[in-house]
Every structure is written in C-alpha cells, then in structure tokens.
C-alpha cells in the first residue's frame, strides 16, 4: 500500500470516528448536560479530517505542477 492509499484509508476511518463522536454528543446532550470532554471529542477527528482532506484535494494539482516543472506535458 503506498502513501496516498494509506492517507485515503485513514481519512475514511476518521470519518467513521467523527460521525460516531457526533452521534455520541447528541445522545449525551439529550440525557442532560454533557461533560466538556464529550462536547469537544469530535474536534480531534475533525482536524485530522481537515488535513487529510486538504492533502487529497491538493495532490492532483501538485502532481500537475511538478509535471509541468519537469518539462512533461500536462494531461
């Protein structure tokens, strides 16, 4: 498995973790005032999703730019 596939798979698993923490947050709020750690628990997966998503978004543009720099024609 290469680096890009590893980041893509990590992004998928992080989305599952993020969704689970948001659901747990809503359940905790329905039961009363939740503790602070429950309220802030979705933030870590959200920030990790941000970085992995930005990497996957920018990857084709960077590859095109590097190809143009090396004198290769852009597809």
C-alpha positions, 0 to 999 in steps of 0.5 A, spaced: 500 500 500 503 506 498 502 513 501 496 516 498 492 509 499 494 509 506 492 517 507 485 515 503 484 509 508 485 513 514 481 519 512 475 514 511 476 511 518 476 518 521 470 519 518 467 513 521 470 516 528 467 523 527 460 521 525 460 516 531 463 522 536 457 526 533 452 521 534 455 520 541 454 528 543 447 528 541 445 522 545 449 525 551 446 532 550 439 529 550 440 525 557 442 532 560 448 536 560 454 533 557 461 533 560 466 538 556 470 532 554 464 529 550 462 536 547 469 537 544 471 529 542 469 530 535 474 536 534 480 531 534 477 527 528 475 533 525 482 536 524 485 530 522 479 530 517 481 537 515 488 535 513 487 529 510 482 532 506 486 538 504 492 533 502 487 529 497 484 535 494 491 538 493 495 532 490 492 532 483 494 539 482 501 538 485 502 532 481 500 537 475 505 542 477 511 538 478 509 535 471 509 541 468 516 543 472 519 537 469 518 539 462 512 533 461 506 535 458 500 536 462 494 531 461 
